[in-house]
């Protein structure tokens, strides 16, 4: 049984009417009409959007990655989509239950943001998080994978680009969709230069492998030390020189493993 099922969570989406009409008919078997829908151009959606901002504050605030409210709206809610799972606050582990805004309301437990890119059927996915991340464990990682999988199934991108800090706990989530092409290993233009920019081709088979826990398995490869900035910069220099770098999985500690070339 998947984590969202064991917690009796329901899928939700924040999207404008035009984008909602373009979502898959039944992402991961959930009819589009059964998705809880929040239109960012309607005042009635404000309480739920407030809770999403609170989720972002709790999960990314300690990493100095909290998103300003205007960026939430201008860069995610209006041009793109937010997708996740939610339910009653009493579904949360006791250690995180008090963090929900209103335990009696429908609470967003997990979230993934996605923005369309310039190329057709290309999307940027970022900020995969959940309240379970505040008490890390296998269920937190699994719900992250389920949330990212739901996002991909709903939006049906052909090409996915993403960003994740090398030290981030969500590295394990993204690695489930490996192999990933590492497009950048060191990004001085980012708030945190030690950021991985990755890309991969999305399809139903890859989503199912990730949900089955078959992606990102242990194996060969260089383990990336997120604090070894010199090595990250050397990796970036090789990428810029034309070498291919692939993220193939994570260690048990959640550190990324990479290989030069295409696996």
C-alpha positions in Angstrom: 0.0 0.0 0.0 1.3 3.4 -0.9 1.8 6.1 1.8 -1.0 8.4 0.6 -3.4 5.4 0.8 -2.3 4.4 4.3 -2.8 8.0 5.4 -6.1 8.3 3.6 -4.9 11.3 1.6 -6.5 12.9 -1.4 -4.9 14.5 -4.5 -5.2 18.2 -5.0 -4.1 20.6 -7.7 -3.7 24.4 -7.9 -4.2 25.5 -11.5 -6.0 28.1 -13.6 -9.1 26.8 -15.5 -7.2 26.6 -18.8 -4.5 24.4 -17.4 -6.9 22.2 -15.5 -8.7 21.4 -18.7 -5.4 20.2 -20.1 -4.5 17.8 -17.3 -4.5 14.1 -17.9 -8.0 12.5 -17.8 -7.0 10.1 -14.9 -3.5 10.7 -13.5 -2.5 7.5 -11.6 -6.0 6.3 -12.0 -7.7 9.3 -10.3 -10.3 10.9 -12.6 -9.5 14.5 -13.3 -12.9 15.6 -11.9 -12.1 13.9 -8.5 -9.0 16.1 -8.0 -9.6 18.8 -5.4 -9.1 21.9 -7.5 -8.0 25.4 -6.3 -8.2 28.2 -8.8 -5.5 30.9 -7.9 -7.7 33.6 -9.5 -10.5 33.0 -7.0 -10.7 34.5 -3.5 -12.2 31.2 -2.2 -8.8 29.5 -2.8 -6.9 31.9 -0.5 -7.1 29.8 2.7 -5.7 26.8 1.0 -2.9 28.8 -0.7 -2.1 30.2 2.8 -1.5 26.7 3.9 0.8 25.9 1.0 2.9 28.9 1.9 3.0 27.6 5.5 4.1 24.2 4.2 6.9 25.9 2.2 8.0 27.9 5.2 8.2 24.8 7.4 10.1 22.7 5.0 12.3 25.1 3.1 12.6 28.0 5.6 15.4 26.2 7.6 17.4 25.8 4.4 17.1 29.5 3.5 15.0 28.6 0.5 11.6 29.9 1.6 9.7 31.3 -1.4 8.3 34.9 -1.1 4.6 35.1 -1.3 4.7 37.1 -4.6 7.0 34.5 -6.2 4.6 31.7 -5.1 1.9 33.4 -7.1 3.7 35.0 -10.0 6.1 32.1 -10.6 4.1 29.0 -9.7 0.4 29.3 -9.0 -0.5 31.5 -11.9 1.7 30.3 -14.8 2.1 26.7 -13.7 0.7 24.1 -11.3 1.0 22.9 -7.8 0.1 19.3 -7.1 0.1 17.2 -4.0 -1.8 15.1 -1.4 -3.7 16.3 1.5 -6.2 15.4 4.2 -7.3 16.0 7.7 -4.6 17.2 10.1 -5.1 14.3 12.3 -3.7 12.0 9.6 -0.2 13.5 10.4 2.2 11.9 12.8 1.8 13.3 16.3 5.2 15.1 16.1 4.0 17.2 13.1 0.3 17.4 13.7 0.4 20.7 15.6 2.1 22.3 12.6 -1.0 22.3 10.4 -2.8 25.6 10.2 -6.3 24.1 10.9 -6.5 20.5 11.9 -10.2 20.5 11.1 -9.7 21.7 7.5 -8.3 19.9 4.4 -4.5 20.2 5.0 -1.9 20.0 2.2 0.5 17.3 3.4 2.7 17.2 0.3 3.5 19.6 -2.6 5.3 19.8 -5.9 5.6 22.9 -8.0 5.8 22.9 -11.8 6.3 25.6 -14.4 6.1 25.2 -18.2 9.4 25.9 -20.0 9.8 27.3 -23.5 10.2 24.0 -25.4 7.0 22.1 -26.1 6.0 19.6 -23.4 8.9 20.7 -21.2 8.4 21.5 -17.5 10.5 22.6 -14.6 9.6 20.7 -11.4 10.9 22.0 -8.0 10.1 22.3 -4.3 9.0 18.7 -3.7 8.2 18.6 0.0 5.8 17.3 2.7 5.2 17.8 6.3 6.5 14.3 6.8 10.0 15.7 5.9 9.9 17.3 9.4 10.2 13.8 10.9 12.4 12.2 8.2 11.9 8.5 7.5 11.1 6.1 4.7 7.5 7.3 4.6 8.6 10.9 3.9 10.7 9.8 1.0 7.9 7.5 -0.4 5.3 10.3 -0.2 7.7 12.6 -2.0 8.1 10.1 -4.8 4.3 9.6 -5.0 3.8 13.4 -5.1 6.3 13.9 -7.9 4.8 10.9 -9.8 1.3 12.4 -9.5 2.6 15.7 -10.8 4.2 14.1 -13.9 1.2 11.9 -14.5 -1.1 14.9 -14.4 0.9 17.3 -16.5 2.3 14.7 -18.9 5.6 16.4 -19.7 8.0 14.7 -22.2 11.0 16.5 -20.8 11.5 17.3 -17.1 14.1 19.7 -15.7 14.6 20.1 -12.0 16.8 21.6 -9.4 17.8 20.1 -6.0 20.6 21.0 -3.6 23.2 18.3 -3.4 22.6 18.1 0.4 18.8 18.1 0.2 16.8 15.3 1.7 14.7 15.3 -1.5 17.7 14.1 -3.5 16.5 10.6 -2.8 13.1 11.4 -4.2 14.4 12.7 -7.5 16.9 9.9 -7.8 14.0 7.4 -7.9 13.5 8.7 -11.5 17.1 8.0 -12.4 19.1 8.0 -14.5 19.1 11.8 -14.6 21.2 14.0 -16.9 23.2 16.4 -14.7 23.1 19.7 -16.6 24.9 21.7 -13.9 26.7 20.7 -10.7 27.6 24.1 -9.4 25.3 27.1 -10.0 26.7 30.5 -8.7 23.6 32.3 -9.9 21.5 30.3 -7.4 21.1 31.3 -3.7 22.9 28.0 -3.0 25.7 27.4 -5.5 25.9 23.7 -4.5 22.8 22.9 -6.6 22.2 20.1 -9.1 20.3 21.0 -12.3 19.1 17.8 -13.8 16.8 16.6 -16.7 15.2 13.4 -17.8 12.6 12.2 -20.3 9.3 11.3 -18.5 7.1 8.4 -19.5 4.6 6.0 -17.8 7.2 3.3 -17.5 9.6 5.5 -15.6 6.9 6.7 -13.2 5.9 3.1 -12.5 9.5 2.2 -11.8 9.9 5.0 -9.4 6.6 4.1 -7.6 7.8 0.5 -7.3 11.0 1.6 -5.8 13.1 0.3 -8.7 14.8 3.5 -9.6 17.9 5.0 -7.9 19.1 1.6 -6.6 22.5 1.2 -5.0 25.4 0.5 -7.4 28.6 1.9 -8.8 29.4 5.6 -9.1 31.0 8.5 -7.5 29.4 9.5 -4.2 29.0 13.3 -4.2 30.2 15.1 -1.1 27.9 18.2 -0.9 30.5 20.1 1.1 33.3 19.5 -1.3 32.9 22.6 -3.3 36.1 22.2 -5.2 35.0 18.9 -6.6 31.6 20.3 -7.5 33.3 23.1 -9.4 35.5 20.6 -11.2 32.4 18.6 -12.2 30.9 21.8 -13.5 34.0 22.6 -15.6 33.9 19.1 -17.2 30.1 19.5 -17.9 30.8 22.9 -19.6 33.6 21.3 -21.6 31.1 18.8 -23.0 31.4 15.8 -20.8 28.2 13.9 -19.9 27.4 13.3 -16.2 24.5 11.1 -15.0 22.9 10.9 -11.5 22.2 7.2 -11.1 21.0 6.9 -7.5 21.7 7.7 -3.8 23.5 6.0 -0.9 21.6 4.9 2.2 22.5 8.2 3.7 20.8 10.0 0.8 24.0 11.3 -0.9 23.9 11.4 -4.7 25.9 8.9 -6.8 27.0 10.0 -10.3 28.8 8.4 -13.2 30.6 10.1 -16.2 29.0 9.3 -19.5 25.5 7.9 -20.1 24.5 4.7 -18.2 
